[in-house]
Each structure stands twice: as structure tokens, then as C-alpha cells.
Amino acid sequence: MPPGGDAVLTAVFTESMARLASAVAVVTVRQADGAPCGLLVSSVCSYSVAPPSVLVAVAESARACPALVVGAAFGVHLLSGADRATAELFARRGAEKFAHTRWSWDGPVPRLADVPSYLRCVSTAVLHHGDHAVVVGEVARCVPAPAEDDPLVHYRRRFGWRLAAPEDQGGAAAAGERDQVAAPR
């Protein structure tokens, strides 16, 4: 079937995947012109512990995609519930994201100052499939989040679903507290 060949399947698939809860992260990279670039991703996961690696899926149309070649350094900022504004900023298209947040260079990688959980990675493989590229990043540096931070979760096209910690699994928190904000498109 050619890409986009079945509009009904595409619509049903998109709606089905909107019901898959996922953590969100900001991926940052230096572009060829030296400028910082970043985007919000919901397709990020641990891939391997030997060596420590992550998988990140990035739309081929994203400004950051051409910079995520094999050998490129990039950052993965794992967002907590306190990072909703950062998620909303990096979900938008455009080049002015870094003018509206605190950041610095961590070697060749733009690092967001207000996101404590951070992985500096080096791309070891890129698979182009459909309208996305899947990037394998070997972790060169890892800064964990404080233990009390809850992840920012994207579910049904909204940010802010809170997952309860195991010791909190009673009452409303166990079902997931809803403090939702529609994600920008």
C-alpha cells in the first residue's frame, strides 16, 4: 500500500495511537549553521543498557531531522509535570524556541537549563521509514531527575495526565489525576 493510500486506516490508526499514553521529551541538536534546534517528541524510549541507548522518532519534516545524522550529538530532555510550558513551547513549529527559554551549550548540544532530567547522546544509527526517522542514540552523559518528579504524560492529545506513584495508589490519584491542557498542533 502506498504511503497515505488508505485514508480510513490512517484516521483510525491516528485515533488509536492517541489513546496510548506516552512520556514526552524535548530533543535538541545543533544545526549545520551552528544554531540550536529542538522539538517535542512522544516517541522516545530506552533501547539498551549495554551500551546505554535510547530510540527517538522524529518527523522527517522537522527542522531538527537533517541534523540527526549518524555521529551527531543530541540531547534528550525528559520532561516532568513541572515542564508543561517547555513542552508547549517545543511542540510549536518555528525557530524562536530558544529565545524563550534558558539554555546553554553542553559541548555540541543545546541543554535546557530548567529541565533536570537530561541525556546527552550520540547518534549511532538512523532508520528512515514512512514520514519519520528513528534515531538510535548512545548515551554519553546522564543526569537523572529528582526522585519525586512525576513524568509529563501525553494522552488523548493532551498533556498533564499524572501517574500515581505505587505508594499513592488509592483514590483519585490511582486512576490518574486529570490536569489536562490540549497539545498545540
KAFENSUL-V90682 format. One record per residue. N is the residue number from 1. RES is the residue in three letters. SS is DSSP state (h for helix, s for strand, l for the rest). OMEGA is omega in radians with two decimals (* if undefined). D_FIRST is the distance of its C-alpha to the first C-alpha in Angstrom with 2 decimals. Layout:
N|RES|SS|OMEGA|D_FIRST, N|RES|SS|OMEGA|D_FIRST
//
This chain:
1|MET|l|3.14|0.00, 2|PRO|l|3.10|3.83, 3|PRO|l|3.13|6.58, 4|GLY|l|-3.06|8.23, 5|GLY|l|-3.12|6.08, 6|ASP|l|-3.07|7.78, 7|ALA|h|3.14|11.34, 8|VAL|h|3.11|12.93, 9|LEU|h|3.13|11.04, 10|THR|h|-3.13|11.73, 11|ALA|h|3.14|15.30, 12|VAL|h|3.11|15.98, 13|PHE|h|-3.13|14.81, 14|THR|h|3.13|16.99, 15|GLU|h|3.11|19.87, 16|SER|h|-3.12|19.71, 17|MET|h|3.07|19.93, 18|ALA|h|3.14|22.79, 19|ARG|l|3.06|24.72, 20|LEU|l|3.14|24.63, 21|ALA|l|3.12|27.92, 22|SER|s|3.00|27.96, 23|ALA|s|3.11|30.66, 24|VAL|l|-3.12|30.40, 25|ALA|s|3.00|31.60, 26|VAL|s|3.06|32.34, 27|VAL|s|3.13|31.24, 28|THR|s|-3.11|33.61, 29|VAL|s|3.04|33.73, 30|ARG|s|3.10|35.85, 31|GLN|l|-3.13|34.17, 32|ALA|l|3.13|35.09, 33|ASP|l|3.11|37.77, 34|GLY|l|-3.12|39.34, 35|ALA|l|3.06|38.50, 36|PRO|s|3.13|37.29, 37|CYS|s|3.14|33.81, 38|GLY|s|3.12|32.35, 39|LEU|s|3.07|29.73, 40|LEU|s|3.08|29.24, 41|VAL|s|3.04|26.61, 42|SER|l|3.08|25.85, 43|SER|l|3.12|23.79, 44|VAL|s|3.13|26.73, 45|CYS|s|3.01|28.14, 46|SER|s|-3.09|30.62, 47|TYR|s|-3.06|29.15, 48|SER|s|3.01|32.22, 49|VAL|s|3.13|35.99, 50|ALA|l|-0.01|36.86, 51|PRO|l|3.10|36.39, 52|PRO|s|-3.06|35.87, 53|SER|s|3.07|32.36, 54|VAL|s|2.97|29.86, 55|LEU|s|3.10|26.13, 56|VAL|s|3.06|25.23, 57|ALA|s|-3.08|21.87, 58|VAL|s|3.10|22.30, 59|ALA|s|3.11|20.18, 60|GLU|l|-3.13|19.74, 61|SER|l|-3.11|21.40, 62|ALA|l|3.12|24.45, 63|ARG|l|-3.10|27.66, 64|ALA|l|-3.01|28.30, 65|CYS|h|-3.13|25.14, 66|PRO|h|-3.13|26.54, 67|ALA|h|-3.08|29.68, 68|LEU|l|3.13|28.05, 69|VAL|l|3.09|28.03, 70|VAL|l|-3.13|29.31, 71|GLY|l|-3.12|33.03, 72|ALA|l|3.02|33.03, 73|ALA|s|3.10|35.11, 74|PHE|s|-3.14|33.83, 75|GLY|s|3.01|35.07, 76|VAL|s|-3.12|33.63, 77|HIS|s|-3.10|35.82, 78|LEU|s|-2.97|35.40, 79|LEU|l|3.05|36.38, 80|SER|s|3.11|38.88, 81|GLY|h|3.12|39.67, 82|ALA|h|-3.05|42.20, 83|ASP|h|-3.10|39.56, 84|ARG|h|-3.13|37.88, 85|ALA|h|3.09|39.14, 86|THR|h|3.11|37.69, 87|ALA|h|-3.12|34.27, 88|GLU|h|3.11|34.45, 89|LEU|h|-3.06|35.63, 90|PHE|h|3.03|32.88, 91|ALA|h|-3.12|30.12, 92|ARG|l|3.02|31.02, 93|ARG|l|3.08|29.84, 94|GLY|l|-3.00|32.62, 95|ALA|l|-2.99|35.03, 96|GLU|l|-3.07|38.08, 97|LYS|h|-3.06|37.25, 98|PHE|h|3.06|39.80, 99|ALA|h|-3.06|42.51, 100|HIS|h|3.11|42.37, 101|THR|l|3.09|42.61, 102|ARG|l|3.14|44.92, 103|TRP|s|3.06|43.57, 104|SER|s|3.09|44.82, 105|TRP|s|2.97|43.67, 106|ASP|s|-2.97|43.38, 107|GLY|l|-3.12|43.54, 108|PRO|l|-3.00|40.48, 109|VAL|s|3.01|38.72, 110|PRO|s|-3.14|39.28, 111|ARG|s|3.12|40.56, 112|LEU|s|-3.02|40.87, 113|ALA|l|-3.00|44.49, 114|ASP|l|3.09|44.16, 115|VAL|l|-3.01|41.38, 116|PRO|l|-3.09|43.21, 117|SER|s|-2.94|40.33, 118|TYR|s|3.03|38.99, 119|LEU|s|2.97|37.27, 120|ARG|s|-3.02|37.60, 121|CYS|s|2.99|34.92, 122|VAL|s|-3.13|34.03, 123|SER|s|3.12|30.43, 124|THR|s|3.10|30.04, 125|ALA|s|3.08|26.30, 126|VAL|s|3.10|23.33, 127|LEU|s|3.10|19.67, 128|HIS|s|-3.14|17.24, 129|HIS|s|-3.14|13.80, 130|GLY|l|-3.09|11.64, 131|ASP|l|-3.14|14.43, 132|HIS|s|2.98|17.09, 133|ALA|s|3.06|19.43, 134|VAL|s|-3.07|20.95, 135|VAL|s|3.01|24.59, 136|VAL|s|3.14|26.96, 137|GLY|s|3.05|30.44, 138|GLU|s|-3.04|33.57, 139|VAL|s|3.10|36.23, 140|ALA|s|-3.13|39.41, 141|ARG|s|-3.12|41.20, 142|CYS|s|3.06|40.94, 143|VAL|s|-3.07|42.94, 144|PRO|l|3.06|42.55, 145|ALA|l|3.01|42.92, 146|PRO|l|-3.06|46.09, 147|ALA|l|-3.08|45.92, 148|GLU|l|-3.13|46.44, 149|ASP|l|3.01|43.37, 150|ASP|l|3.14|40.65, 151|PRO|s|2.97|37.06, 152|LEU|l|-3.05|35.46, 153|VAL|s|3.08|32.58, 154|HIS|s|-3.11|29.66, 155|TYR|s|3.14|28.62, 156|ARG|l|3.07|27.27, 157|ARG|l|3.11|27.24, 158|ARG|s|2.99|30.90, 159|PHE|s|2.88|33.07, 160|GLY|s|3.03|36.17, 161|TRP|s|-3.09|35.61, 162|ARG|s|3.05|38.35, 163|LEU|l|3.14|38.09, 164|ALA|l|3.02|41.47, 165|ALA|l|-3.08|43.07, 166|PRO|h|-3.13|43.93, 167|GLU|h|-3.13|47.59, 168|ASP|h|-2.97|46.71, 169|GLN|l|3.01|44.76, 170|GLY|l|3.05|46.96, 171|GLY|h|-3.02|46.78, 172|ALA|h|-3.09|44.41, 173|ALA|h|-3.12|43.38, 174|ALA|h|-3.14|41.84, 175|ALA|h|-3.12|39.46, 176|GLY|l|3.11|38.50, 177|GLU|s|-3.11|40.56, 178|ARG|s|3.03|38.76, 179|ASP|s|-2.87|39.67, 180|GLN|s|3.00|36.50, 181|VAL|s|3.13|35.68, 182|ALA|s|3.11|32.55, 183|ALA|l|3.07|30.50, 184|PRO|l|3.13|30.33, 185|ARG|l|*|27.00
//
